[in-house]
Amino acid sequence: MTLAWCVWWMGLAHAAPVQLAEHDGAHIQVPSFSPDGDRIAYEANDHETKRITAYVGPVDGSAFAPVHGASRASGLTQGFATQSAGPAVVHELSWSPAAIGTYIYASSANGQDYDLFFGGGRAAVVGPEADGGPAWSPDGRSVVFTSARTGEGDLYKLDLANLLGEPEQLTSRDGSSEVYATWSPSADRIVYVAHSASGDNLWMVTPGTPGEVQLTHWPRIQTRPTFSPDGTTLAFYANHEDPDRFDLYVVRPQHIQGPKLLLRDVLPNSAGPTWTPDGKYVVAVLDDDDLFDPIVAVNHAFPANTHVLDQGTVGNTDLDIATGSDGVTRMVWSAQGLMTDSRRTFRRLYLSELPPLP
């Protein structure tokens, strides 16, 4: 595609981005801000060893530290953790609310048996089967996650006030795995993807209330939903029009209208579409090799109001946006390098202030 595809584009000037991190032989992926915007987490995916390691550090990039893999102990020490001796996979980090100041993540010592751990290494869930995909609720009271304990991959909710109790099973859909759970900002609804042979679609569940609502009814793949800051709208990716292309859509769960197309031909963000803090724009990466995969912001109410956020980087992929405690709104993303770089190999981590959007 080209930037002239029937919408009005306006490039926004940028200050030079700051490179925060790079890892020789590893792609940086899934960067995310803490809720207060003062810390960043990311994953380094090592190309040779297939090892994934999560890192956490301050927003200035001065002291990123690895999140150490852990393995659950047993017997009298069950519920505590020991550091993994092998090449652990540490990924899927989800931040707690700012007042709690920690995170939860999935870890495996062998790439098969995944468990959930809090920052510091304490086991979060004690169970015989693999658990993953944690999402901390915005009110800090619960964590929803996907578990293989029933054999298919169902959603469970962990009550953080009762860590020794059994997690509550939220879904039990036959023939599908429930993944990519995301909370509404008010922490009263969870939207997830039901992955099945007939297609992947979005569903919404309200914990404590019977019944579920199906939000999309399409074949193929609808995936990675994220709520707008006010909780009224969901953004997601779908290959509904073309199986070989992902497009960006929005849908309003409380309205009868179906999904609305925002932007064609995008690279799905690993953590789902990114909203600006004011909720007006969804920021995405276009799948356009000729233009080096530019970052764009599209107004979800008026899609023709779309702006190129020219950062001077190439091969852009995963990104996140947050406003820090200093009041500055920043964007963090992974890219292969600057336009002027002679070396463009493994993706690095970049940071810049978000240009003002009208």
MIBA-698357 format. One record per residue: residue in three letters; x, y negated, z negated of N, C-alpha, C in turn. Coordinates in steps of 0.02 Angstrom, whole numbers, padded with zeros to 5 digits, always signed. Layout:
AlaXYZXYZXYZ/...
//
This chain:
Met+00042+00059+00000+00000+00000+00000+00044-00062+00000/Thr+00013-00119+00012+00049-00183+00007+00011-00229-00039/Leu+00044-00284-00058+00013-00330-00104-00043-00371-00071/Ala-00055-00362-00008-00106-00402+00026-00171-00364+00034/Trp-00184-00316-00010-00243-00274+00001-00307-00306-00028/Cys-00331-00358-00001-00398-00387-00012-00407-00418-00081/Val-00354-00435-00117-00361-00474-00177-00312-00532-00174/Trp-00324-00582-00216-00280-00640-00218-00226-00628-00270/Trp-00164-00633-00249-00107-00620-00293-00070-00685-00306/Met-00045-00691-00368-00003-00747-00384+00054-00723-00429/Gly+00114-00728-00404+00172-00707-00444+00184-00756-00500/Leu+00201-00730-00559+00216-00773-00617+00290-00771-00632/Ala+00319-00830-00643+00391-00834-00657+00408-00799-00722/His+00469-00777-00728+00490-00740-00787+00558-00765-00810/Ala+00569-00758-00875+00637-00765-00901+00672-00698-00891/Ala+00737-00700-00887+00775-00638-00876+00760-00589-00932/Pro+00742-00527-00915+00729-00477-00967+00792-00457-01003/Val+00784-00433-01064+00840-00409-01104+00840-00333-01103/Gln+00897-00303-01087+00902-00230-01091+00914-00211-01164/Leu+00870-00170-01192+00875-00150-01261+00911-00084-01272/Ala+00905-00038-01224+00934+00029-01235+00943+00065-01169/Glu+00991+00110-01167+00998+00159-01113+01033+00219-01141/His+01022+00277-01110+01052+00340-01132+01080+00375-01071/Asp+01143+00389-01072+01176+00423-01016+01143+00491-01005/Gly+01119+00503-00946+01089+00567-00929+01016+00575-00950/Ala+00985+00522-00977+00917+00528-01002+00874+00470-00978/His+00812+00485-00960+00763+00434-00944+00730+00409-01008/Ile+00723+00344-01014+00684+00316-01069+00611+00312-01047/Gln+00566+00333-01092+00495+00337-01075+00452+00321-01136/Val+00389+00307-01125+00337+00296-01175+00358+00245-01229/Pro+00381+00186-01210+00394+00135-01262+00329+00111-01293/Ser+00331+00097-01358+00271+00072-01392+00291+00026-01449/Phe+00253-00027-01457+00262-00073-01513+00225-00046-01574/Ser+00252-00061-01633+00214-00051-01694+00157-00101-01694/Pro+00104-00089-01734+00046-00135-01732+00062-00207-01748/Asp+00114-00219-01789+00133-00288-01804+00179-00318-01751/Gly+00197-00278-01700+00238-00303-01645+00311-00313-01662/Asp+00334-00290-01721+00402-00303-01743+00450-00245-01735/Arg+00423-00186-01717+00465-00127-01705+00445-00095-01639/Ile+00491-00056-01613+00480-00021-01550+00499+00052-01558/Ala+00460+00096-01530+00478+00167-01524+00482+00184-01450/Tyr+00525+00231-01434+00528+00257-01366+00555+00328-01368/Glu+00551+00362-01311+00578+00429-01304+00635+00429-01253/Ala+00686+00467-01266+00740+00480-01218+00735+00552-01196/Asn+00722+00562-01131+00711+00628-01103+00774+00649-01066/Asp+00813+00693-01096+00877+00713-01069+00868+00759-01009/His+00896+00739-00953+00886+00775-00890+00917+00845-00891/Glu+00975+00852-00922+01011+00917-00922+00980+00966-00972/Thr+00973+00944-01035+00954+00990-01089+00878+00996-01096/Lys+00840+00953-01063+00767+00950-01070+00747+00933-01142/Arg+00791+00904-01178+00777+00883-01247+00746+00813-01245/Ile+00694+00803-01285+00662+00738-01292+00673+00715-01364/Thr+00699+00655-01371+00711+00627-01438+00677+00559-01443/Ala+00639+00549-01496+00608+00484-01509+00657+00440-01548/Tyr+00655+00375-01533+00696+00325-01568+00650+00269-01593/Val+00670+00240-01650+00632+00185-01679+00681+00131-01701/Gly+00663+00067-01689+00707+00013-01710+00672-00054-01706/Pro+00706-00107-01729+00676-00174-01727+00669-00199-01656/Val+00627-00250-01648+00610-00275-01582+00670-00306-01546/Asp+00722-00326-01584+00781-00354-01551+00828-00300-01525/Gly+00812-00236-01537+00853-00181-01512+00919-00172-01547/Ser+00928-00203-01605+00993-00202-01638+01011-00136-01671/Ala+00960-00095-01688+00976-00036-01728+00925+00020-01715/Phe+00921+00043-01654+00878+00100-01640+00909+00163-01672/Ala+00867+00202-01706+00890+00263-01738+00847+00321-01716/Pro+00876+00380-01706+00835+00438-01685+00789+00461-01741/Val+00732+00485-01721+00686+00518-01768+00706+00591-01768/His+00729+00616-01824+00757+00684-01826+00701+00736-01823/Gly+00714+00788-01783+00668+00843-01779+00665+00879-01845/Ala+00608+00911-01858+00599+00947-01921+00564+01012-01907/Ser+00572+01060-01951+00536+01123-01946+00503+01136-02013/Arg+00441+01161-02012+00404+01171-02073+00432+01229-02112/Ala+00439+01219-02177+00460+01273-02221+00399+01314-02240/Ser+00409+01367-02279+00354+01410-02297+00356+01425-02371/Gly+00307+01465-02394+00306+01485-02464+00293+01426-02510/Leu+00333+01423-02565+00322+01371-02615+00337+01301-02589/Thr+00376+01296-02535+00394+01230-02509+00351+01211-02449/Gln+00298+01248-02437+00255+01232-02380+00228+01161-02386/Gly+00228+01126-02330+00206+01057-02330+00264+01008-02331/Phe+00325+01033-02344+00384+00992-02339+00423+01014-02278/Ala+00477+00980-02261+00510+00994-02198+00585+00999-02208/Thr+00616+01036-02163+00689+01039-02160+00710+01015-02091/Gln+00768+00986-02087+00791+00962-02022+00805+01021-01976/Ser+00784+01014-01914+00794+01067-01865+00868+01072-01846/Ala+00891+01134-01839+00961+01145-01820+00969+01148-01745/Gly+00916+01158-01708+00921+01165-01636+00908+01101-01599/Pro+00907+01104-01533+00893+01045-01492+00818+01029-01493/Ala+00795+00998-01546+00724+00988-01557+00694+00940-01505/Val+00631+00949-01493+00591+00901-01456+00554+00858-01507/Val+00563+00793-01504+00530+00747-01549+00495+00695-01505/His+00429+00696-01504+00393+00652-01458+00324+00638-01484/Glu+00283+00604-01442+00213+00588-01457+00206+00549-01522/Leu+00250+00501-01532+00247+00461-01593+00187+00414-01591/Ser+00150+00412-01647+00093+00368-01654+00102+00326-01717/Trp+00099+00260-01709+00109+00215-01765+00049+00214-01812/Ser+00064+00208-01877+00011+00194-01926-00007+00121-01922/Pro-00062+00099-01954-00075+00027-01960-00016-00007-01995/Ala-00010-00072-01982+00048-00109-02007+00054-00106-02083/Ala-00001-00105-02119+00001-00106-02192+00032-00042-02220/Ile+00029+00013-02182+00059+00076-02205+00132+00080-02185/Gly+00148+00056-02125+00218+00047-02105+00256+00110-02087/Thr+00223+00161-02061+00260+00221-02041+00231+00247-01975/Tyr+00238+00311-01962+00214+00341-01900+00207+00416-01910/Ile+00176+00448-01861+00171+00521-01859+00195+00543-01791/Tyr+00223+00603-01787+00250+00627-01723+00246+00703-01720/Ala+00254+00729-01659+00256+00801-01648+00328+00823-01638/Ser+00347+00880-01666+00415+00904-01660+00416+00980-01653/Ser+00465+01004-01615+00474+01075-01606+00549+01090-01603/Ala+00571+01141-01639+00641+01161-01638+00658+01203-01577/Asn+00607+01232-01545+00621+01278-01489+00581+01261-01426/Gly+00545+01204-01426+00506+01186-01368+00441+01223-01361/Gln+00421+01261-01412+00359+01300-01408+00314+01288-01469/Asp+00342+01292-01529+00303+01288-01590+00302+01217-01617/Tyr+00251+01179-01598+00248+01109-01616+00209+01099-01680/Asp+00235+01055-01722+00201+01035-01784+00203+00959-01789/Leu+00163+00932-01835+00158+00860-01845+00193+00840-01909/Phe+00229+00784-01905+00268+00760-01962+00260+00685-01969/Phe+00261+00661-02031+00262+00590-02044+00334+00565-02040/Gly+00342+00499-02031+00408+00469-02035+00441+00488-02100/Gly+00504+00510-02097+00537+00536-02156+00540+00612-02157/Gly+00499+00645-02114+00505+00717-02105+00457+00759-02143/Arg+00410+00730-02181+00362+00772-02217+00310+00799-02170/Ala+00296+00865-02175+00247+00896-02132+00178+00866-02145/Ala+00143+00850-02091+00077+00820-02098+00021+00872-02097/Val+00029+00924-02058-00023+00975-02050+00009+01043-02060/Val-00021+01084-02101+00003+01152-02113-00044+01200-02078/Gly-00019+01233-02026-00061+01279-01989-00019+01327-01948/Pro-00047+01384-01927-00008+01435-01893+00005+01420-01819/Glu-00034+01376-01788-00029+01365-01716-00002+01295-01701/Ala+00014+01285-01637+00043+01221-01616-00007+01164-01623/Asp+00018+01108-01648-00021+01046-01654+00017+00990-01619/Gly-00019+00944-01588+00014+00890-01553-00034+00834-01536/Gly-00008+00784-01500-00049+00728-01478-00082+00689-01534/Pro-00046+00673-01588-00078+00638-01644-00095+00566-01626/Ala-00149+00541-01655-00169+00471-01648-00194+00446-01716/Trp-00158+00398-01745-00174+00371-01811-00232+00322-01804/Ser-00283+00328-01846-00341+00284-01841-00322+00213-01862/Pro-00354+00162-01831-00338+00093-01848-00352+00074-01920/Asp-00398+00110-01954-00411+00095-02025-00363+00132-02071/Gly-00318+00173-02044-00268+00206-02083-00290+00268-02120/Arg-00353+00288-02113-00379+00342-02154-00371+00411-02124/Ser-00363+00415-02059-00365+00481-02026-00315+00484-01969/Val-00299+00546-01950-00261+00560-01890-00301+00612-01851/Val-00313+00599-01787-00344+00649-01744-00288+00680-01702/Phe-00293+00746-01690-00241+00780-01652-00271+00840-01616/Thr-00233+00867-01568-00253+00927-01531-00218+00986-01562/Ser-00255+01040-01573-00226+01100-01603-00244+01162-01562/Ala-00197+01209-01560-00208+01272-01525-00234+01326-01572/Arg-00254+01307-01632-00273+01358-01682-00335+01398-01662/Thr-00377+01371-01618-00434+01409-01594-00420+01443-01527/Gly-00361+01431-01499-00343+01464-01436-00353+01423-01374/Glu-00392+01368-01378-00406+01329-01318-00377+01258-01321/Gly-00369+01231-01379-00347+01162-01386-00405+01117-01402/Asp-00424+01114-01466-00479+01073-01489-00454+01015-01529/Leu-00497+00965-01538-00479+00907-01578-00496+00920-01651/Tyr-00450+00898-01695-00459+00901-01767-00444+00833-01797/Lys-00476+00819-01854-00464+00757-01890-00436+00772-01958/Leu-00379+00743-01972-00345+00751-02036-00363+00692-02081/Asp-00391+00707-02140-00407+00656-02189-00344+00642-02230/Leu-00316+00582-02224-00252+00567-02256-00259+00560-02332/Ala-00319+00557-02358-00329+00556-02430-00332+00627-02458/Asn-00332+00677-02415-00336+00747-02436-00293+00790-02391/Leu-00227+00779-02396-00181+00814-02351-00179+00889-02363/Leu-00199+00911-02422-00199+00983-02436-00263+01017-02412/Gly-00312+00978-02392-00374+01007-02367-00368+01027-02294/Glu-00417+01065-02271-00418+01087-02202-00440+01029-02157/Pro-00405+01019-02101-00429+00968-02053-00498+00985-02027/Glu-00537+00934-02011-00604+00943-01986-00602+00953-01910/Gln-00633+01007-01886-00636+01020-01815-00690+00975-01784/Leu-00670+00935-01734-00717+00888-01702-00747+00914-01638/Thr-00710+00956-01601-00734+00981-01537-00724+01057-01534/Ser-00766+01089-01494-00761+01162-01484-00787+01179-01415/Arg-00765+01141-01367-00790+01148-01299-00761+01211-01266/Asp-00805+01255-01241-00781+01316-01208-00750+01299-01140/Gly-00695+01330-01125-00664+01323-01059-00626+01259-01048/Ser-00612+01221-01101-00573+01160-01092-00528+01149-01152/Ser-00476+01109-01140-00433+01084-01194-00447+01009-01201/Glu-00451+00986-01263-00466+00916-01276-00401+00880-01293/Val-00382+00832-01252-00316+00800-01258-00323+00724-01251/Tyr-00268+00689-01262-00263+00616-01253-00317+00579-01292/Ala-00325+00597-01355-00375+00564-01397-00353+00493-01413/Thr-00401+00447-01412-00387+00377-01429-00444+00350-01472/Trp-00427+00311-01523-00476+00282-01568-00502+00215-01543/Ser-00564+00200-01558-00589+00132-01549-00557+00088-01602/Pro-00551+00022-01590-00520-00022-01639-00555-00022-01707/Ser-00620-00008-01707-00658-00005-01770-00654+00063-01804/Ala-00619+00110-01773-00606+00177-01801-00670+00218-01810/Asp-00723+00202-01773-00785+00240-01780-00798+00286-01721/Arg-00758+00281-01668-00767+00324-01609-00700+00349-01584/Ile-00701+00408-01554-00642+00437-01523-00660+00456-01452/Val-00620+00434-01405-00628+00455-01335-00571+00502-01318/Tyr-00585+00554-01281-00534+00603-01264-00546+00629-01193/Val-00499+00668-01169-00503+00699-01103-00517+00774-01113/Ala-00570+00798-01083-00584+00870-01083-00552+00899-01019/His-00498+00936-01029-00460+00964-00973-00486+01034-00957/Ser-00512+01043-00896-00542+01107-00877-00528+01121-00804/Ala-00544+01182-00783-00533+01203-00714-00577+01163-00665/Ser-00633+01138-00689-00679+01101-00644-00663+01027-00640/Gly-00616+01003-00680-00598+00933-00679-00586+00907-00749/Asp-00553+00851-00754-00539+00819-00818-00582+00757-00825/Asn-00624+00754-00877-00669+00697-00885-00666+00670-00956/Leu-00690+00608-00964-00688+00573-01027-00752+00587-01067/Trp-00742+00602-01131-00797+00612-01178-00786+00568-01239/Met-00840+00552-01273-00836+00512-01334-00871+00549-01392/Val-00837+00551-01449-00865+00582-01508-00863+00531-01564/Thr-00914+00532-01606-00916+00490-01666-00911+00535-01726/Pro-00854+00535-01761-00846+00580-01819-00902+00570-01870/Gly-00930+00626-01893-00985+00624-01941-01053+00620-01909/Thr-01056+00614-01842-01119+00610-01806-01123+00667-01755/Pro-01176+00705-01754-01180+00761-01706-01187+00736-01635/Gly-01163+00777-01588-01169+00762-01518-01110+00722-01491/Glu-01103+00726-01425-01049+00690-01390-01079+00657-01328/Val-01043+00608-01302-01065+00572-01243-01013+00581-01188/Gln-01034+00604-01129-00989+00610-01072-00988+00544-01035/Leu-00927+00516-01027-00920+00450-00998-00904+00451-00923/Thr-00874+00505-00898-00862+00512-00826-00886+00581-00805/His-00906+00587-00742-00935+00650-00717-00905+00668-00649/Trp-00842+00655-00640-00810+00665-00575-00768+00728-00574/Pro-00758+00757-00515-00708+00811-00509-00638+00781-00513/Arg-00588+00824-00508-00518+00804-00511-00500+00777-00581/Ile-00459+00723-00583-00429+00703-00647-00449+00633-00666/Gln-00477+00626-00725-00488+00562-00759-00449+00566-00824/Thr-00404+00520-00838-00357+00533-00892-00332+00469-00926/Arg-00301+00478-00985-00266+00428-01025-00309+00367-01041/Pro-00366+00375-01074-00408+00318-01090-00376+00275-01146/Thr-00388+00210-01142-00369+00163-01196-00425+00112-01204/Phe-00440+00094-01266-00491+00044-01281-00463-00027-01274/Ser-00507-00072-01253-00491-00143-01255-00488-00165-01328/Pro-00454-00220-01344-00448-00242-01414-00514-00253-01449/Asp-00567-00271-01412-00632-00281-01444-00674-00217-01446/Gly-00649-00162-01417-00684-00099-01420-00742-00090-01373/Thr-00753-00137-01328-00811-00133-01283-00798-00095-01219/Thr-00734-00090-01200-00716-00065-01133-00658-00016-01138/Leu-00661+00034-01095-00607+00083-01089-00574+00076-01021/Ala-00508+00077-01019-00471+00083-00957-00444+00153-00951/Phe-00440+00179-00890-00414+00246-00880-00391+00253-00808/Tyr-00357+00309-00794-00334+00324-00727-00375+00381-00697/Ala-00384+00381-00631-00420+00435-00598-00396+00442-00526/Asn-00397+00504-00502-00384+00516-00431-00450+00534-00396/His-00502+00498-00416-00570+00511-00391-00575+00501-00316/Glu-00547+00447-00289-00552+00432-00218-00506+00474-00175/Asp-00447+00489-00202-00395+00523-00163-00356+00568-00211/Pro-00353+00633-00199-00318+00678-00246-00244+00664-00251/Asp-00216+00629-00202-00144+00615-00202-00128+00544-00228/Arg-00177+00510-00258-00166+00442-00280-00205+00428-00344/Phe-00173+00394-00392-00209+00374-00452-00227+00300-00448/Asp-00288+00285-00469-00313+00217-00471-00332+00199-00542/Leu-00338+00134-00555-00355+00108-00621-00428+00089-00624/Tyr-00464+00114-00674-00535+00102-00684-00549+00076-00754/Val-00608+00046-00762-00634+00030-00828-00706+00055-00832/Val-00728+00071-00894-00797+00091-00906-00816+00065-00974/Arg-00880+00046-00982-00906+00021-01046-00950+00075-01077/Pro-00927+00107-01131-00963+00165-01159-01035+00150-01180/Gln-01049+00088-01199-01117+00071-01224-01164+00049-01168/His-01141+00050-01106-01182+00026-01050-01197+00084-01002/Ile-01251+00074-00964-01272+00127-00917-01228+00129-00856/Gln-01200+00071-00836-01160+00069-00775-01102+00117-00778/Gly-01085+00146-00720-01029+00191-00716-00962+00155-00712/Pro-00908+00192-00703-00841+00162-00701-00834+00112-00644/Lys-00792+00062-00655-00777+00011-00604-00704+00015-00585/Leu-00691+00015-00520-00622+00016-00495-00589-00052-00505/Leu-00530-00052-00534-00492-00114-00542-00435-00120-00492/Leu-00398-00065-00482-00337-00070-00442-00321-00002-00414/Arg-00305+00000-00350-00286+00063-00317-00211+00074-00320/Asp-00193+00138-00321-00123+00159-00312-00078+00133-00367/Val-00086+00161-00427-00045+00141-00483-00007+00202-00510/Leu+00047+00188-00547+00084+00240-00582+00055+00246-00652/Pro+00025+00302-00670-00004+00307-00737+00047+00297-00792/Asn+00030+00254-00839+00070+00242-00899+00062+00302-00945/Ser+00116+00327-00973+00113+00389-01013+00065+00382-01072/Ala+00061+00322-01101+00017+00311-01159-00050+00283-01139/Gly-00065+00279-01075-00128+00252-01052-00121+00179-01033/Pro-00172+00151-00999-00169+00081-00978-00156+00034-01037/Thr-00118-00019-01024-00099-00067-01075-00142-00130-01069/Trp-00173-00151-01124-00213-00212-01127-00172-00270-01155/Thr-00185-00331-01129-00156-00389-01162-00192-00400-01228/Pro-00160-00431-01277-00191-00438-01343-00257-00475-01343/Asp-00269-00520-01294-00333-00555-01291-00387-00514-01257/Gly-00370-00456-01230-00419-00411-01200-00441-00431-01131/Lys-00412-00482-01100-00434-00505-01034-00404-00463-00978/Tyr-00342-00442-00986-00305-00410-00932-00284-00339-00950/Val-00282-00297-00899-00249-00232-00903-00185-00237-00862/Val-00130-00215-00891-00065-00220-00857-00045-00151-00833/Ala-00024-00148-00770-00009-00084-00739+00051-00090-00693/Val+00076-00033-00669+00131-00031-00622+00104-00003-00556/Leu+00114-00040-00502+00093-00017-00436+00141+00036-00410/Asp+00113+00087-00379+00153+00139-00348+00170+00116-00277/Asp+00222+00074-00272+00240+00042-00209+00316+00040-00204/Asp+00345+00089-00169+00418+00092-00163+00447+00032-00127/Asp+00410+00006-00078+00436-00051-00040+00445-00113-00083/Leu+00404-00118-00134+00407-00176-00180+00437-00157-00247/Phe+00470-00098-00250+00506-00075-00310+00460-00066-00370/Asp+00397-00045-00358+00349-00030-00411+00340-00090-00458/Pro+00308-00143-00434+00300-00203-00474+00249-00195-00531/Ile+00259-00235-00583+00211-00238-00639+00160-00292-00623/Val+00096-00276-00633+00043-00324-00618-00007-00326-00676/Ala-00041-00383-00682-00094-00391-00732-00159-00405-00694/Val-00210-00365-00708-00274-00372-00673-00328-00389-00725/Asn-00367-00441-00711-00421-00462-00754-00478-00411-00747/His-00497-00378-00802-00544-00323-00796-00615-00348-00780/Ala-00630-00410-00794-00695-00437-00776-00697-00463-00705/Phe-00640-00488-00680-00634-00515-00612-00572-00486-00579/Pro-00575-00425-00553-00516-00391-00526-00478-00430-00474/Ala-00511-00475-00438-00475-00515-00388-00425-00562-00420/Asn-00433-00574-00485-00386-00615-00523-00330-00571-00548/Thr-00283-00557-00503-00228-00511-00517-00161-00546-00506/His-00114-00535-00551-00051-00572-00550+00008-00525-00553/Val+00058-00538-00513+00120-00501-00515+00163-00528-00572/Leu+00184-00486-00618+00229-00506-00672+00300-00488-00651/Asp+00330-00532-00613+00395-00517-00583+00449-00521-00637/Gln+00475-00463-00656+00526-00460-00708+00597-00451-00680/Gly+00602-00444-00615+00668-00435-00585+00696-00366-00594/Thr+00654-00318-00615+00676-00249-00623+00645-00205-00569/Val+00675-00147-00558+00652-00101-00507+00636-00034-00538/Gly+00593+00005-00505+00576+00071-00530+00542+00067-00597/Asn+00495+00020-00605+00461+00012-00669+00413+00069-00683/Thr+00406+00086-00747+00358+00139-00764+00321+00120-00828/Asp+00330+00158-00882+00291+00150-00943+00303+00082-00975/Leu+00249+00054-01005+00255-00012-01036+00206-00019-01094/Asp+00220-00070-01136+00174-00087-01191+00180-00162-01203/Ile+00128-00190-01236+00125-00261-01250+00100-00271-01321/Ala+00129-00319-01357+00106-00334-01425+00128-00404-01444/Thr+00093-00432-01492+00112-00497-01521+00145-00484-01588/Gly+00206-00510-01597+00244-00500-01658+00221-00545-01715/Ser+00248-00533-01774+00231-00575-01831+00254-00647-01822/Asp+00298-00659-01774+00320-00727-01759+00274-00762-01709/Gly+00220-00728-01688+00172-00758-01642+00190-00752-01569/Val+00246-00720-01553+00268-00713-01483+00241-00647-01455/Thr+00210-00651-01396+00185-00592-01362+00239-00566-01315/Arg+00257-00503-01322+00312-00473-01284+00288-00412-01247/Met+00325-00396-01195+00314-00335-01157+00379-00294-01159/Val+00371-00228-01170+00428-00182-01167+00411-00130-01114/Trp+00462-00111-01075+00449-00063-01021+00513-00026-01003/Ser+00505+00027-00965+00562+00064-00939+00569+00051-00865/Ala+00631+00046-00842+00646+00032-00771+00715+00058-00755/Gln+00727+00067-00690+00792+00094-00669+00847+00041-00671/Gly+00830-00021-00677+00881-00073-00680+00856-00138-00651/Leu+00900-00187-00647+00883-00251-00617+00889-00248-00541/Met+00855-00293-00508+00859-00297-00435+00931-00306-00412/Thr+00971-00340-00452+01040-00355-00434+01090-00300-00453/Asp+01067-00249-00488+01112-00196-00511+01134-00152-00453/Ser+01197-00132-00454+01222-00084-00406+01207-00013-00429/Arg+01196-00004-00494+01184+00063-00522+01110+00068-00543/Arg+01076+00115-00511+01005+00126-00527+00995+00201-00535/Thr+01006+00226-00593+01001+00298-00604+00946+00312-00655/Phe+00964+00322-00717+00915+00340-00768+00882+00277-00796/Arg+00818+00284-00810+00779+00225-00832+00802+00200-00900/Arg+00804+00134-00905+00826+00100-00966+00766+00063-00997/Leu+00778+00034-01056+00725-00001-01093+00736-00076-01088/Tyr+00683-00112-01068+00688-00185-01060+00633-00220-01101/Leu+00648-00283-01118+00602-00324-01157+00600-00394-01129/Ser+00541-00425-01129+00535-00496-01112+00473-00524-01144/Glu+00469-00589-01148+00407-00621-01168+00357-00614-01111/Leu+00294-00604-01129+00242-00599-01079+00227-00668-01050/Pro+00232-00676-00984+00215-00742-00955+00143-00761-00971/Pro+00129-00825-00979+00060-00847-00991+00015-00827-00933/Leu-00043-00802-00950-00092-00782-00899-00153-00827-00904/Pro-00181-00849-00848-00238-00895-00851-00301-00862-00878/
//
